[in-house]
Each structure stands twice: as C-alpha cells, then as structure tokens.
Amino acid sequence: MSQRTTDPSNLAAAAAALEAELGRYEELARELQHGHLVSDKDLRRAAQSLNALRTSDARLGELVQALVAAIGAARDRQQAQADAVQVQAEKIRQRSDTLGRLLARWEALGSDAGEVNRLVQQAIAQAGETNGGESASGLGPAFHEVDERLGRLAEDAGGLVAAAEADEFADLARRAESLRAQLLSTRNRLRSIEKR
C-alpha cells in the first residue's frame, strides 16, 4: 500500500480536490450556459468551454474514485483499529478474570490468617505468657492445630506467590510473599515458645 492510501490526511485531501474540481466544473458550466453564441469568437469560446468541461468531467470521475478509495482506506484503518481494540479488550477481560481469581485466594488467605492469629493469641494467653514474651509452660493442645494451620497457610501463600508471578502480577506476589514470611515467622515464634 502506498503512503497516500494509508495517510490519514488522504481522505481530507481527496475530498478537497473533488470539491475544488466540482467548483471549477460548475464555473465552466455557468460560463457556457450564459455565453453568447452570436459570433465566430463566441462559438470558439463555447467549444473550448465544452472541451474544458469534458476534461473536468473526466477529472471529476477520477477524483470521485480517489475519494471512494480514501473512504475505503479510512474504513479499513478504522476496522483494523477496531479489531486491535477487540483483541485488547479480550486480553483485559482475561487478565481481570485471572486477577479476580488470585485476589479471591488472597482474601481467603487473609481471612484464614486472621483466624489463626486469633488462635495464636488465645493459645499464648492460655499458656500464661508474660509481658516479656516468656511462657511458664508450653502452649498445650492448641499448639499442634495452630502449627499445622500456619504451615498450610504458608504453603498456600507460597502457591499464591508462584501463581501471581506466573501471571505477572508482581505487586500481589510481593504481598503474598510478605504474608508467607509473616506466617513462617509466627510459626517459628510459636515453636520457640512451645520448646520452653
């Protein structure tokens, strides 16, 4: 395709050229219609005007074709853009769906982590932990349940990190990694309290 058919200004240029030639044609037609035909000179002028009108008429046909071609090229450009927009809209929909699923996992992790945190606080309180962070005895039967749940949550957070990274949602991957690290830190802290 030539630059002329892909140039966005081609449509305006083709329309302007057609309008200018149409104006010339109308002017020639008015002169011919209002001209006197009483002398040899008048007849020669009328013959010249007829030739000029034929030439202008042929030129108008070419310019109409050029305008139609420019309209077709504009329609093709618009359709190509519409197709590209449709492809991008589908990508956006797919990415939104993927992110929605990942965020649902994130929210479930947050909810579960909040519940486990409450269990941890209860277990520590029941174990008689002092303000200094030392326990008089272990955490008792709640320890194993909390320890297992923290481990599962840390694994789930690791899975979310991997999924978010695979789908190129780096921000969510960082947040999930931070939660995983907090869960493992809490688990290690509980284990150290239980060993005392």
C-alpha positions as CSV (number, residue, x, y, z in Angstrom):
1,M,0.0,0.0,0.0
2,S,1.3,3.4,-0.8
3,Q,1.8,6.2,1.7
4,R,-1.1,8.0,0.0
5,T,-3.6,5.3,0.8
6,T,-2.5,4.9,4.4
7,D,-2.1,8.6,5.2
8,P,-4.9,9.8,7.5
9,S,-5.0,13.2,5.8
10,N,-5.6,11.5,2.4
11,L,-9.4,11.5,3.0
12,A,-9.5,15.2,3.6
13,A,-7.2,15.8,0.6
14,A,-9.3,13.7,-1.7
15,A,-12.5,15.5,-0.6
16,A,-10.8,18.9,-1.0
17,A,-9.6,18.1,-4.5
18,L,-13.1,16.8,-5.5
19,E,-14.7,19.9,-4.1
20,A,-12.2,22.2,-6.0
21,E,-12.8,20.4,-9.3
22,L,-16.5,20.4,-8.8
23,G,-16.3,24.2,-8.3
24,R,-14.3,24.5,-11.5
25,Y,-16.8,22.4,-13.4
26,E,-19.8,24.5,-12.1
27,E,-18.0,27.7,-13.1
28,L,-17.3,26.4,-16.6
29,A,-20.9,25.2,-16.9
30,R,-22.2,28.6,-15.9
31,E,-20.0,30.4,-18.4
32,L,-21.1,28.0,-21.2
33,Q,-24.8,28.5,-20.3
34,H,-24.6,32.2,-20.1
35,G,-22.3,32.8,-23.0
36,H,-23.5,34.4,-26.2
37,L,-23.4,32.4,-29.4
38,V,-23.6,35.2,-31.9
39,S,-20.1,35.3,-33.4
40,D,-17.3,33.0,-34.5
41,K,-15.3,34.1,-31.4
42,D,-18.3,33.1,-29.2
43,L,-18.5,29.7,-30.8
44,R,-14.8,29.1,-30.4
45,R,-15.0,30.1,-26.8
46,A,-18.0,27.8,-26.3
47,A,-16.1,24.9,-28.0
48,Q,-13.2,25.5,-25.7
49,S,-15.5,25.6,-22.7
50,L,-17.1,22.2,-23.8
51,N,-13.6,20.7,-24.1
52,A,-12.7,22.1,-20.7
53,L,-16.0,20.6,-19.3
54,R,-15.2,17.2,-20.8
55,T,-11.7,17.3,-19.2
56,S,-13.2,18.5,-15.9
57,D,-15.9,15.8,-16.1
58,A,-13.2,13.1,-16.6
59,R,-11.2,14.6,-13.8
60,L,-14.3,14.6,-11.5
61,G,-14.7,10.8,-12.2
62,E,-11.0,10.2,-11.2
63,L,-11.5,12.4,-8.1
64,V,-14.7,10.5,-7.1
65,Q,-12.8,7.3,-7.4
66,A,-9.9,8.7,-5.4
67,L,-12.4,9.8,-2.7
68,V,-14.1,6.4,-2.7
69,A,-10.7,4.8,-2.3
70,A,-9.8,7.1,0.5
71,I,-13.1,6.3,2.2
72,G,-12.3,2.6,1.8
73,A,-8.8,3.1,3.2
74,A,-10.3,5.1,6.2
75,R,-12.8,2.3,6.7
76,D,-10.0,-0.3,6.6
77,R,-7.9,1.7,9.1
78,Q,-10.9,2.0,11.4
79,Q,-11.7,-1.7,11.1
80,A,-8.0,-2.6,11.8
81,Q,-8.1,-0.4,14.9
82,A,-11.5,-1.8,16.0
83,D,-10.0,-5.3,15.6
84,A,-7.0,-4.4,17.7
85,V,-9.2,-2.8,20.3
86,Q,-11.3,-6.0,20.4
87,V,-8.2,-8.1,20.9
88,Q,-7.0,-5.8,23.7
89,A,-10.5,-5.8,25.3
90,E,-10.3,-9.7,25.4
91,K,-6.9,-9.5,27.0
92,I,-8.1,-7.1,29.6
93,R,-11.1,-9.4,30.3
94,Q,-8.8,-12.4,30.7
95,R,-6.3,-10.5,32.9
96,S,-9.2,-9.2,35.0
97,D,-10.6,-12.7,35.5
98,T,-7.2,-14.0,36.4
99,L,-6.5,-11.2,38.8
100,G,-10.0,-11.7,40.3
101,R,-9.3,-15.4,41.0
102,L,-5.9,-14.5,42.5
103,L,-7.5,-11.8,44.7
104,A,-10.1,-14.2,45.9
105,R,-7.3,-16.6,47.0
106,W,-5.6,-13.6,48.7
107,E,-8.7,-12.6,50.5
108,A,-9.3,-16.2,51.7
109,L,-5.7,-16.4,52.9
110,G,-6.1,-13.1,54.8
111,S,-9.3,-14.3,56.4
112,D,-7.7,-17.6,57.4
113,A,-4.6,-15.9,58.6
114,G,-6.7,-13.6,60.8
115,E,-8.5,-16.6,62.3
116,V,-5.2,-18.4,63.0
117,N,-3.8,-15.2,64.5
118,R,-6.7,-15.2,67.0
119,L,-6.0,-18.8,67.8
120,V,-2.3,-17.9,68.4
121,Q,-3.2,-15.0,70.7
122,Q,-5.6,-17.3,72.6
123,A,-3.0,-20.1,72.9
124,I,-0.3,-17.6,74.1
125,A,-2.7,-16.1,76.6
126,Q,-3.8,-19.5,77.9
127,A,-0.2,-20.6,78.2
128,G,0.4,-17.8,80.6
129,E,2.9,-15.8,78.6
130,T,4.2,-12.8,80.5
131,N,4.8,-9.3,79.1
132,G,8.4,-10.2,78.4
133,G,7.4,-12.9,75.9
134,E,8.4,-15.9,78.0
135,S,6.0,-18.7,78.8
136,A,5.8,-20.6,82.1
137,S,4.8,-23.7,80.1
138,G,4.1,-24.8,76.5
139,L,1.1,-23.9,74.5
140,G,-0.6,-27.2,75.2
141,P,-3.0,-29.0,72.8
142,A,-3.7,-25.8,70.7
143,F,-0.1,-25.8,69.6
144,H,-0.4,-28.6,67.1
145,E,-3.5,-27.3,65.5
146,V,-2.1,-23.8,65.2
147,D,1.3,-25.1,63.9
148,E,-0.4,-27.2,61.2
149,R,-2.7,-24.3,60.1
150,L,0.2,-21.9,60.0
151,G,2.1,-24.4,57.8
152,R,-0.8,-24.9,55.4
153,L,-1.3,-21.1,55.2
154,A,2.4,-20.6,54.5
155,E,2.2,-23.2,51.7
156,D,-1.0,-21.6,50.3
157,A,0.7,-18.2,50.4
158,G,3.7,-19.7,48.6
159,G,1.4,-21.1,46.0
160,L,-0.2,-17.7,45.5
161,V,3.2,-16.2,45.1
162,A,4.0,-18.6,42.4
163,A,0.7,-18.1,40.6
164,A,0.9,-14.3,40.8
165,E,4.4,-14.4,39.5
166,A,3.5,-16.8,36.7
167,D,0.6,-14.4,35.7
168,E,2.9,-11.4,36.1
169,F,1.1,-9.7,39.0
170,A,4.2,-8.7,40.8
171,D,2.5,-6.5,43.4
172,L,0.2,-9.3,44.5
173,A,3.2,-11.7,44.5
174,R,5.1,-9.3,46.8
175,R,2.2,-9.0,49.2
176,A,1.7,-12.8,49.3
177,E,5.4,-13.4,49.9
178,S,5.3,-10.9,52.8
179,L,2.3,-12.8,54.3
180,R,4.1,-16.1,53.8
181,A,7.2,-14.7,55.6
182,Q,4.9,-13.4,58.5
183,L,3.2,-16.8,58.8
184,L,6.6,-18.6,58.9
185,S,7.9,-16.1,61.5
186,T,4.8,-16.6,63.7
187,R,5.2,-20.4,63.3
188,N,8.8,-20.2,64.4
189,R,8.0,-17.9,67.3
190,L,5.3,-20.4,68.5
191,R,7.7,-23.3,68.2
192,S,10.2,-21.5,70.2
193,I,7.6,-20.7,72.9
194,E,6.5,-24.4,72.9
195,K,10.0,-25.6,73.4
196,R,10.5,-23.6,76.6
